[in-house]
Amino acid sequence: MYRAYSEKTEKNRTERKAMRAETLNIVDEIRQAITLLRRHL
């Protein structure tokens, strides 16, 4: 039972890290878009 819990917990951590990385990429793209918009205004 502990092992199954541990594997599930590790999977959740991995998924959270992947989601965080994806979120950071989106934030970076938004920052770049804002920078470009500011240059054109």
Contacts in CASP RR format, 6 or more apart in sequence:
PFRMAT RR
TARGET T0000
AUTHOR 0000-0000-0000
METHOD contacts of the structure
MODEL  1
MYRAYSEKTEKNRTERKAMRAETLNIVDEIRQAITLLRRHL
END
